[in-house]
Amino acid sequence: MPPSVVETALAFLFGVASAVVPVLNVELYLVGMGALSGGVLLAIAVAAAIGQTLGKIPYFYIGRGALNVPWLKRRAQTPPRWAERAERWRAKAEGRPLWTLGLVAVSSFASVPPFMVVSVLAGTLRMSVWSFSAVTFATRTARFVLVIYAPEAALWLL
């Protein structure tokens, strides 16, 4: 199997794993790939974005109440310091689909507010899973393209 296929498949798998287990840092992985890999950087970034999108969908369904996986529910619980903020976001987004879409886009791209919390919130607010997935994929792809090309850009600036 060509190295580019293996690297892309590993990026997808790491994307899924890091979406479910926040301790795994996909950005750090992509910076490393950007520093070490050859010409398949765009494919690696897209594969990681697909993996992240698929990995966040269970959190979305936890918010919707359609998925009951105890260990995943524990991970999806809003940390105490974010609980009040999450409630304010929910109150603002309730009945405002464009606001919800914007919140998902900003969180997915910038990770502020934490995207895991916003993924659950999007499910709670009954956002369409297709809208959630499309926005997540687009913004994660943009973020990961920036991240994976950062080492090359930094070298070019030197």
Backbone torsions as a table, in degrees:
resi	resn	phi	psi	omega
1	MET	NA	131.7	-178.8
2	PRO	-62.5	146.9	-179.0
3	PRO	-55.7	-35.5	-178.1
4	SER	-64.1	-35.7	178.4
5	VAL	-69.2	-42.2	179.0
6	VAL	-64.2	-46.5	179.8
7	GLU	-61.1	-40.7	179.4
8	THR	-67.5	-43.7	178.5
9	ALA	-63.4	-41.1	178.1
10	LEU	-65.3	-37.3	177.7
11	ALA	-64.4	-40.7	176.6
12	PHE	-61.2	-49.8	-178.9
13	LEU	-62.6	-41.0	178.4
14	PHE	-67.5	-35.4	176.4
15	GLY	-60.4	-46.0	178.1
16	VAL	-63.1	-49.5	-177.2
17	ALA	-60.8	-43.4	-178.0
18	SER	-71.8	-23.4	176.3
19	ALA	-71.6	-33.6	-177.5
20	VAL	-89.4	-36.3	-178.1
21	VAL	-115.5	95.9	-172.7
22	PRO	-60.4	-16.2	179.1
23	VAL	-66.7	-27.4	177.2
24	LEU	-79.1	125.5	-174.5
25	ASN	-103.4	105.6	-177.8
26	VAL	-67.7	-32.9	179.6
27	GLU	-64.1	-43.3	177.9
28	LEU	-62.4	-41.9	176.7
29	TYR	-58.7	-45.3	-177.6
30	LEU	-69.6	-35.5	175.6
31	VAL	-61.3	-43.5	177.1
32	GLY	-61.9	-43.3	178.1
33	MET	-64.6	-38.4	178.7
34	GLY	-63.4	-34.2	-180.0
35	ALA	-78.3	-30.4	-172.0
36	LEU	-104.4	-25.2	-172.5
37	SER	-87.1	166.6	178.5
38	GLY	-90.6	-130.3	-170.3
39	GLY	-85.8	15.2	-178.3
40	VAL	-105.1	25.1	-173.6
41	LEU	-61.2	-41.8	-179.9
42	LEU	-63.0	-43.3	178.7
43	ALA	-62.9	-38.1	178.8
44	ILE	-66.0	-43.6	179.2
45	ALA	-63.0	-43.2	179.5
46	VAL	-66.3	-42.0	179.0
47	ALA	-62.1	-42.0	177.8
48	ALA	-64.7	-38.1	178.7
49	ALA	-66.2	-40.2	176.3
50	ILE	-63.1	-44.5	178.7
51	GLY	-61.6	-44.2	178.5
52	GLN	-62.8	-41.9	179.5
53	THR	-60.7	-49.3	179.4
54	LEU	-64.1	-35.1	-179.6
55	GLY	-72.0	-22.9	179.1
56	LYS	-87.1	-17.6	-178.7
57	ILE	-60.7	-38.7	176.0
58	PRO	-59.8	-37.5	176.8
59	TYR	-63.6	-40.0	176.8
60	PHE	-57.8	-46.8	-178.7
61	TYR	-72.0	-25.2	172.1
62	ILE	-64.4	-43.8	177.6
63	GLY	-61.9	-34.1	179.8
64	ARG	-76.5	-16.9	-178.7
65	GLY	85.2	12.4	-176.3
66	ALA	-96.2	-4.7	-177.5
67	LEU	-132.4	131.1	-178.5
68	ASN	-127.6	81.7	177.1
69	VAL	-115.0	105.9	-171.2
70	PRO	-50.7	-49.2	-176.6
71	TRP	-67.0	-32.9	178.4
72	LEU	-73.9	-37.2	176.5
73	LYS	-62.6	-39.2	177.7
74	ARG	-62.2	-41.4	179.0
75	ARG	-66.2	-32.2	-175.8
76	ALA	-80.3	-10.4	-179.8
77	GLN	-63.4	135.8	-179.3
78	THR	-69.7	126.4	176.4
79	PRO	-57.7	146.6	-176.6
80	PRO	-51.4	-38.0	-177.9
81	ARG	-70.3	-18.3	179.8
82	TRP	-102.4	-10.6	-173.7
83	ALA	-59.0	-46.5	-179.3
84	GLU	-65.4	-41.9	178.3
85	ARG	-63.5	-43.3	179.7
86	ALA	-60.7	-38.5	178.5
87	GLU	-66.0	-39.3	177.2
88	ARG	-64.6	-41.7	178.3
89	TRP	-63.1	-42.5	179.5
90	ARG	-61.0	-44.5	-179.7
91	ALA	-62.5	-40.8	179.4
92	LYS	-69.8	-36.4	-174.0
93	ALA	-83.7	-21.7	-177.5
94	GLU	-53.9	120.3	178.2
95	GLY	75.0	10.1	179.8
96	ARG	-127.2	82.4	-173.8
97	PRO	-60.8	-34.7	179.7
98	LEU	-69.6	-36.3	176.9
99	TRP	-63.4	-43.5	178.8
100	THR	-61.7	-45.2	178.5
101	LEU	-59.4	-43.7	178.5
102	GLY	-64.2	-41.1	178.4
103	LEU	-62.5	-43.6	178.1
104	VAL	-62.5	-43.2	-179.1
105	ALA	-63.1	-47.9	-179.1
106	VAL	-64.0	-45.6	-178.8
107	SER	-64.9	-41.6	-179.9
108	SER	-65.5	-38.0	-179.0
109	PHE	-79.1	-45.5	-172.0
110	ALA	-101.2	-12.8	-175.9
111	SER	63.1	21.5	173.9
112	VAL	-134.6	118.1	-4.5
113	PRO	-64.9	164.3	-176.2
114	PRO	-52.5	128.9	-173.1
115	PHE	-66.2	-30.5	177.9
116	MET	-62.6	-42.7	178.9
117	VAL	-63.7	-43.8	-178.8
118	VAL	-68.3	-32.7	176.8
119	SER	-61.4	-44.2	177.3
120	VAL	-65.0	-43.8	-179.8
121	LEU	-60.2	-41.3	179.3
122	ALA	-60.7	-39.5	175.9
123	GLY	-67.1	-40.1	178.6
124	THR	-60.6	-38.0	-177.2
125	LEU	-84.2	6.7	176.6
126	ARG	62.7	31.5	173.9
127	MET	-63.2	147.6	177.0
128	SER	-63.9	134.8	178.9
129	VAL	-62.2	-31.0	179.1
130	TRP	-69.4	-42.9	177.1
131	SER	-63.6	-46.0	178.5
132	PHE	-56.9	-47.8	-177.9
133	SER	-65.6	-42.9	-178.6
134	ALA	-64.5	-45.8	-179.7
135	VAL	-66.6	-42.7	179.4
136	THR	-61.4	-47.7	-179.4
137	PHE	-61.0	-46.5	-177.6
138	ALA	-63.3	-46.3	-176.1
139	THR	-75.8	-35.8	176.3
140	ARG	-66.4	-39.3	177.8
141	THR	-60.7	-47.0	179.5
142	ALA	-60.0	-44.9	179.5
143	ARG	-61.1	-46.6	-175.1
144	PHE	-71.3	-31.5	175.0
145	VAL	-63.7	-44.0	177.0
146	LEU	-61.0	-44.3	-177.4
147	VAL	-66.5	-44.9	-173.3
148	ILE	-72.6	-27.9	178.2
149	TYR	-89.3	-3.4	-178.3
150	ALA	-59.3	-46.0	179.8
151	PRO	-60.3	-41.2	179.2
152	GLU	-65.5	-42.1	178.7
153	ALA	-64.3	-39.6	179.7
154	ALA	-64.6	-41.3	177.6
155	LEU	-65.4	-37.8	-179.5
156	TRP	-65.4	-34.4	-179.4
157	LEU	-74.2	-21.4	-178.2
158	LEU	-74.6	NA	NA
